Amino acid sequence: MRTNKPISSSLDWVTVTLYLIMIVFGWLNLYAANTSPDATDFFDTGKEYFKQLIWIIVALLSVGVILLTDSKFFVEFAYIFYGISILLLLAVLIFGVPINGAKAWFQIGTTRFQPVEIAKVASTLAIARVMSRFEFSIYNLSDIAKLGLIWFIPVAIIILQNDTGSALVFVAFFILFFREGMSPFVILFGFIAIIVFILTLIIPNYTIHMVLAASFFVFLFLKGLRRESLISAVVALSIFGISALVFKSRGADINYDLALSFGMAGASMYLIFRALIKRLSIVWIFLMMFWGSVVFAYSTDYFYEKVLNDYQRSRIMVLLGLKDDPLGAGYNVNQSKIAIGSGGFSGKGFLQGTQTKFNFVPEQSTDFIFCTVGEEWGFLGTTSVITLFVFLLIRLIKLAERQHSDFSRIYGYGVIGIFFFHFAINIGMTIGLAPVIGIPLPFFSYGGSSLWGFSILLFIFLKLDTNRNELIR
Amino acid sequence: MGKSNRAILISIFFGLIGLIFVIRLFVLQVIDPTYKYLADSNTHRKITEFPSRGLIFDRNGKLLVSNQAVYDVMIIPREVKAFDTLDFCNALNITRTELDGLFQELRQNIRNRKASTFKPSVFFKQLSAEQYGIFQEKLYKFSGFHVQRRTLRKYEFHHAAHVLGYVGEVNDAMLQRDSYYALGDYTGISGIENTYENYLRGAKGARYVLVDVHGREKGLLRGGRIDTSAISGKDLTLTLDIDLQAYGEFLMQNKIGSIVAIEPATGEILAMISSPGYDPALLVGRERSKNFPVLSNDPLFPLLNRAIMSGYPPGSTFKTVMALIGMQEGVLKESTRYGCQMGYHARGLSVGCHAHSSPLDLVPSISNSCNAYYCNVFRTVLDNPAVGTPQKGLDKWKEYLLNFGFGSRLGSDFFNESRGFIPGSSYYDRIYGGRRWGSLTVISLSIGQGELLTTPIQMANMTAAIANKGRFYTPHVLKSVKNDTIPMRFRTIHQTGIDSVHFVPVIDGMEQAVWGDYGSTARIARIPDVRICGKTGTAQNPHGKDHSIFVAFAPKDNPKIAIAVYVENGGFGATYAAPIASLMVEKYLKQEIHTSRKWLETRMVEANLINENK
């Protein structure tokens, strides 16, 4: 591995330019969101835009250090970084200060730092390291287990911090897994699971249960097992009826879920009996699918009721249109849409926004910074930002694909996934297309640690890219 | 699917998401005018709808306290554009300097983060309805200003200020404690306005209106579907009889002191007068900031509710309770006689008494108010061999008094009630350094002097307990709450622990004090056709002339009113307190004063003890 040429000749200047444009444009918007006519003192060190300026300088310095570091270092130290980041995540559980209900920040003086930003970088490195091993296969069970563990540990700790938004970012790695050969069915299943999840929220559980049961019998019938399907349906119905009567006779409300479960359990026993005698393998598959779906439906219910926060629940409900609450959970989105919509085609002009300075939009400079873009720069501005992001992402895919080394490519896809997830969810939520999950828009949102985290995430990849023709081990 | 194909697939997916976003934004920003309309020429504003505070009625349904509308001029500093200040000053009827002062105050508030530049805050408080009309017409010229309706208290009677209390702006501590309040909100500060704040305040509502750049309302946000209306506070009915209250204040003019009148059967306070008082209307709205300093700096403390806060020695009125304790302890009988040689003399110590026949038994001892008799009774209670030591005896004695409601807060409607003070053995142990004291040392307690402190409300309660022959309800002024119940503590009966038979001679003694012939101390309290029973008292006052005290109830059978009157520096009980108490009782039971007693009324009203004292 020899790099005699200066780094500037192999650095991808296209990406660097995109990065710099975003940083500058992002800061201008932060300035706009944060300034007001009655505070004219630019050097007000308490202002967010001033703090952000300092963080930009810190980020650029870190970028410089990364570019001067040997690429091999990132491979060698991937697991160590990962270990340190896990320790930091654990430490924040103990020493962190709770903000908005999440215990995810360290506070030193007035400066706050979110270790999850380091964890994203370190996890990406560790995943790249484990997947780039020569003998790694995405179909090998122990490899999957190893990968799963690396993926799951930070997620679990971040959920414990009550920072569900950041934990969800780790879903972004599925783009990387997909690129590296994961079956597309996994993603398909994911989508189906989301749909069932939403259905369980909209319609009562026993209805889903009944639909599943009915389709179960219909499929059995269509598969030619007419006798079995009819008899088992009769068994299920009669047990269901008897159970319902028992509930009724004891003066209790009829528990349809339980009655139906009894009925289907009876039908299943009959079918198992038949399958054993007549060696009907198809029955086993059907039974597994049916009970699997039932268990999934009930466990999503449990997940929704027990795992999610109140505000997360209500945000999901509002997104699905199940709850109209313009001043509660829907308030942010409603105000954010008004602010963006008010920008029109060409915007109101820099510093001319009223909606965003009115404090109508909460969390203006963090999660909803895109509103300022929309209001002051209009459709032209928002389209530019989206174009910038899509261009950056596609550029990064191109860079990733040209890597000679697996490690670099896999790391690159990790970066791509994380950027994409933040981009899609953050902008999606401001325009009402995604649930309000409090995650920042890279390079735009206020927040030193996220800016810094995204910068090193990106520039480690750009550094690896300078050695794209070599095998980094 | 090849791996590089997947790269293309991912790229397409990203592009697709970007495209969806762009289309959505095109709809939001270019095609759909609703959002543009909502924000561009209009902004919505939350207008808090302040509920009207609950009304307050007296026991006969007379409206005491209602509400009047006033209008606060609100400002959103960010939206303010240059305007004609002269016109503005004229509209608000203020000078240019005052306007500059208001802006200065606002700037300070913004600097201290009490006000925001983009949220409304109060700029000028409490325009009258009339002024509001003038201002409203010119409002369109003053961008950034709007008007918010509020209600202030309106007093239909200028009495009972201490009972009613007043309403003022919430302070920082309240804002911290109760999230209901916002800066500038009003809350009850004292009296029942404070105690029953939660009944009276109701619930705020909110109206969301669309306003144009000039601050003019352009309609409701979302057609008003998200608006909530204000819920009015609950109306309170008080136990006060406002006519009696007014009459009491009339009698007490130019005197310092207090009257508390209670309906014995219920514990309902019929009148509670603290003098000097003030007109409750003085502490409303804009007036308050002007008048409050004057009232609070007044050397006579008109803001002090003496009825519940001032402790005085009970004086001879206490002999009634002394007699009851003696009988209950079994050391005193109705027939017990003690001699009196112009006082009580023992071991070089003497407690003086006035001239009356001697010896006396229990009933005349009360009507003649013999000091020596009660020195004897007190000593037998403390030195009762069945109890053991005088220390134990004193604690026993104290326990009875606590049962009468002395020495602790009665738990009426007022948070700032005084406890008064009833000394026990531990107190004297501390004073004298251990057990070096006996019944003779503390003998002045027997005639209601010494360290004893009781409040007028406690004395009225004692009288009610005597009238009830041993039971009482906690005195209270809350009779009922509309659609709600009054607190349980006002509906619970308390026992004094004294058998009802023992009250008979005491009540007879109190009757004789008024109606007896020779030596009776309170003959001036006689009311035609009303069998009033009373007991005079004179509290020694080391700072000046003695305080005049009288407790009474009437009629003797099935009493309707129990009363305690304190007149500071009034001298003997019979001089001022007894006539005032009897006039109050007569007024309550007969509605008017008998012509034969008009001279007494005039004398009481004209008596000026405040200036005399100076």
Contacts between the chains, C-beta under 8 A, distances in Angstrom:
chain1	res1	chain2	res2	distance
A	36	B	78	7.1
A	36	B	117	5.8
A	36	B	118	7.5
A	37	B	78	7.1
A	37	B	117	7.9
A	38	B	77	7.0
A	38	B	78	7.7
A	38	B	110	7.0
A	38	B	117	5.3
A	175	B	10	6.3
A	178	B	6	6.4
A	178	B	10	7.3
A	179	B	3	6.9
A	179	B	6	5.3
A	179	B	7	6.5
A	179	B	10	6.4
A	180	B	3	7.7
A	181	B	3	6.6
A	184	B	1	7.0
A	326	B	222	6.6
A	326	B	226	6.0
A	327	B	226	6.0
A	337	B	28	6.4
A	337	B	35	5.7
A	338	B	35	5.1
A	338	B	38	4.9
A	338	B	39	4.6
A	339	B	39	6.5
A	340	B	25	7.1
A	340	B	28	5.7
A	340	B	29	6.4
A	340	B	35	7.3
A	341	B	28	4.7
A	341	B	29	5.9
A	341	B	32	6.7
A	341	B	34	7.3
A	341	B	35	2.4
A	341	B	36	5.4
A	341	B	38	7.3
A	341	B	39	6.6
A	342	B	35	6.2
A	342	B	36	5.6
A	342	B	38	7.4
A	342	B	39	3.3
A	342	B	40	5.1
A	343	B	29	5.6
A	344	B	29	5.8
A	344	B	30	7.0
A	344	B	36	6.0
A	344	B	40	7.6
A	345	B	29	6.5
A	345	B	30	5.2
A	354	B	39	7.5
A	354	B	43	7.0
A	355	B	39	5.0
A	355	B	43	7.6
A	357	B	78	7.5
A	357	B	118	6.5
A	358	B	43	6.7
A	358	B	78	7.7
A	358	B	118	4.9
A	359	B	116	7.4
A	359	B	118	5.6
A	359	B	119	7.1
A	360	B	43	7.6
A	374	B	25	7.3
A	374	B	28	7.9
A	374	B	29	6.7
A	375	B	39	8.0
A	378	B	29	6.2
A	379	B	25	5.9
A	379	B	26	6.2
A	379	B	29	4.2
A	379	B	30	5.4
A	382	B	21	8.0
A	382	B	22	7.9
A	382	B	25	4.8
A	382	B	29	6.9
A	383	B	22	5.5
A	383	B	25	6.7
A	386	B	18	5.1
A	386	B	21	5.1
A	386	B	22	5.7
A	386	B	25	7.6
A	387	B	18	7.2
A	389	B	18	7.1
A	390	B	14	5.7
A	390	B	15	5.9
A	390	B	17	7.9
A	390	B	18	3.8
A	393	B	11	7.8
A	393	B	14	4.8
A	394	B	11	5.2
A	394	B	14	6.3
A	394	B	15	7.2
A	397	B	7	5.6
A	397	B	10	6.3
A	397	B	11	5.3
A	397	B	14	7.8
A	400	B	7	7.5
A	401	B	4	6.5
A	401	B	7	5.2
A	416	B	10	7.7
A	420	B	14	6.2
A	420	B	17	7.9
A	424	B	17	5.5
A	427	B	21	5.8
A	428	B	21	7.3
A	431	B	21	6.9
A	431	B	24	5.2
A	431	B	25	6.3
A	431	B	28	6.2
A	433	B	20	7.3
A	433	B	21	7.5
A	433	B	24	6.1
